[in-house]
């Protein structure tokens, strides 16, 4: 007979929480939050991610509870099951009724959260990964800057539906924002040919702006992405 698991429906604000673990020890990164809906104010279709911000304010408020209940207990459970997991763990959670709950666990970085979190590292990522592989994570200290980062994803018209008629079109303006201060541009569905940029997928690129507050970061990100067009 089939088995069905029925869980309580949760209403609240979601967050993304990332750690790296060597199987026994772990270190946490900045919190983040991504926006899946196509249109502003949580409207439109679900997508692979239209942007986000880091840190996530609500997750910062519950950071200790998240680590105690969603992270430490998971590490202990893996040890009890003799599972020697070594690497990145992504906890997708939700704050509901003033308490953090797990929605999902992933053994990877998230998109677009990684684009906002990794630039804030003030340590060598290779050294961090090496200490994880060598089971010496307890000796490593993750240092991150105190900047706020906001990401806006540029997508092809029609995404996440049928955008096939726009594939192959040229992308203009990216070269003008690559060297802007406090702006990082991460390519996704872009083909480069003769130093020109062409659309080859639905999600084209991410623009990540950094600042000392979320309002400034948002302004910088949108000013940058407004200089880019697909024709």
C-alpha positions in Angstrom: 0.0 0.0 0.0 1.1 3.6 -0.6 2.2 5.7 2.3 1.3 9.4 2.5 2.9 11.9 4.8 0.7 14.9 5.6 2.4 17.9 7.1 1.1 21.1 8.6 0.8 24.0 6.1 3.1 26.9 7.2 2.5 30.6 6.6 5.4 33.0 7.1 8.5 34.5 5.6 11.1 32.2 4.0 14.9 32.3 4.3 18.0 30.6 3.1 20.7 29.5 5.6 24.0 28.1 4.5 26.7 26.2 6.3 29.8 24.2 5.4 30.5 21.1 7.4 33.3 18.5 7.6 31.0 16.0 9.1 31.5 17.0 12.7 32.1 20.7 12.7 30.4 23.4 10.8 30.7 27.1 10.0 27.8 29.3 8.9 27.7 32.1 6.2 25.5 35.1 5.9 21.8 34.5 5.7 19.9 35.3 2.5 16.5 35.5 1.0 15.5 34.9 -2.7 12.5 36.1 -4.6 10.9 33.5 -6.8 7.9 35.3 -8.3 8.2 36.9 -11.7 6.6 40.2 -10.9 7.1 42.6 -7.9 5.1 42.2 -4.7 5.0 38.4 -5.0 2.9 38.4 -8.2 3.3 36.2 -11.3 4.6 32.8 -12.0 7.2 30.9 -10.0 10.7 31.1 -11.4 14.2 29.9 -10.8 14.8 33.1 -8.9 14.4 36.7 -9.8 16.8 38.2 -7.2 17.2 38.4 -3.5 19.0 40.1 -0.6 21.7 39.2 2.0 21.6 39.2 4.9 18.0 38.3 5.5 16.7 40.4 8.3 14.2 37.9 9.8 16.7 35.0 9.6 19.2 37.2 11.5 16.7 37.6 14.3 16.3 33.8 14.6 19.9 32.8 13.8 20.6 31.2 17.2 17.4 29.2 17.0 18.1 28.2 13.4 21.5 26.9 14.3 20.3 25.0 17.4 17.2 23.4 15.9 17.8 23.1 12.1 21.6 22.8 11.9 23.1 21.2 15.0 20.4 18.6 15.1 21.0 17.7 11.5 24.7 17.3 12.0 24.0 15.1 15.0 21.5 13.0 13.0 24.0 12.5 10.2 26.6 11.2 12.7 24.0 8.8 14.2 23.3 7.5 10.7 27.1 7.1 10.0 26.8 9.5 7.1 30.1 11.3 6.5 28.8 14.4 4.8 31.5 16.9 3.8 30.5 20.1 2.0 27.9 22.8 1.6 24.4 22.4 3.2 21.6 24.8 2.3 18.6 25.0 4.7 15.6 26.4 3.0 13.4 27.5 5.9 10.4 29.6 7.0 9.7 31.6 10.1 6.1 30.7 11.1 4.5 31.5 14.5 7.8 33.0 15.6 9.7 29.8 15.1 12.0 28.5 12.3 10.9 25.4 10.4 12.7 23.5 7.7 11.2 23.4 4.2 14.0 21.6 2.5 17.7 20.7 2.7 20.0 20.9 -0.3 23.6 19.7 -0.7 24.7 22.7 -2.8 24.7 26.5 -3.0 21.6 28.2 -4.1 21.0 30.6 -7.0 20.8 33.6 -6.6 21.9 33.4 -3.0 25.5 32.3 -3.8 26.0 35.5 -5.9 25.2 37.6 -2.9 26.9 35.6 -0.1 30.3 34.5 -1.7 31.4 38.1 -2.6 31.2 39.0 1.1 33.9 36.4 2.0 37.1 38.0 3.3 38.9 34.7 3.4 40.3 32.5 0.6 37.6 30.1 -0.5 40.2 27.5 -1.5 41.5 27.5 2.0 38.0 27.2 3.4 37.2 24.2 1.2 40.6 22.6 1.9 40.0 22.8 5.7 36.6 21.2 5.1 38.1 18.3 3.1 40.9 17.8 5.6 38.4 17.7 8.5 40.0 20.8 10.1 37.0 23.1 9.9 37.1 23.6 13.7 40.4 25.5 13.2 39.1 27.8 10.4 37.3 31.1 11.0 35.0 32.5 8.3 35.3 36.3 8.0 32.6 38.2 6.0 32.2 41.9 5.4 29.3 43.9 6.8 27.9 45.1 3.5 24.3 44.6 2.4 23.9 43.0 -1.1 20.8 43.0 -3.3 20.5 40.9 -6.5 18.3 41.5 -9.5 18.2 38.8 -12.2 17.8 39.8 -15.9 15.6 37.3 -17.8 14.4 37.0 -21.4 10.9 38.2 -22.3 8.5 35.3 -22.0 10.4 33.6 -19.2 9.4 31.3 -17.4 7.0 30.4 -20.2 7.9 30.2 -23.9 10.7 32.6 -24.6 12.0 30.7 -27.7 11.3 33.6 -30.2 13.7 35.8 -28.2 16.6 33.3 -28.1 19.7 34.5 -30.0 18.9 38.2 -29.6 21.8 40.5 -28.7 22.2 41.9 -25.2 23.3 45.5 -25.0 24.8 47.4 -22.2 26.4 44.7 -20.0 29.9 45.9 -20.9 28.9 49.4 -19.5 28.2 48.1 -16.0 31.0 45.5 -15.6 33.4 48.1 -14.0 30.8 50.0 -12.0 31.8 50.4 -8.3 29.9 48.1 -5.9 28.4 46.2 -8.8 29.1 42.5 -9.7 27.6 40.9 -12.8 27.3 37.1 -13.0 26.6 35.6 -16.4 24.1 32.7 -16.8 22.3 32.2 -20.1 24.7 34.3 -22.3 26.7 33.4 -25.3 29.7 35.5 -26.2 30.7 35.8 -29.8 33.1 38.4 -31.3 32.9 40.4 -28.0 29.1 40.6 -28.3 26.6 39.1 -25.9 23.6 37.0 -27.1 20.7 35.4 -25.2 20.8 31.6 -25.1 18.5 30.8 -22.1 15.7 32.3 -20.0 17.7 33.6 -17.1 20.5 35.7 -18.6 22.5 37.3 -15.8 22.5 38.6 -12.2 23.4 42.1 -11.1 24.5 42.3 -7.5 24.9 45.6 -5.8 26.6 46.2 -2.4 26.1 49.1 0.0 25.8 49.9 3.7 22.0 49.6 3.7 19.3 47.9 1.6 17.9 51.1 0.2 21.2 52.1 -1.4 21.9 48.6 -2.6 18.5 48.4 -4.3 19.0 51.8 -6.0 22.4 50.8 -7.3 21.2 47.4 -8.6 18.2 48.8 -10.5 20.2 51.7 -11.9 22.7 49.2 -13.3 20.2 46.8 -14.8 18.3 49.6 -16.4 21.3 50.1 -18.7 20.9 46.6 -20.2 18.5 45.7 -23.0 17.8 42.8 -25.3 17.0 43.5 -28.9 
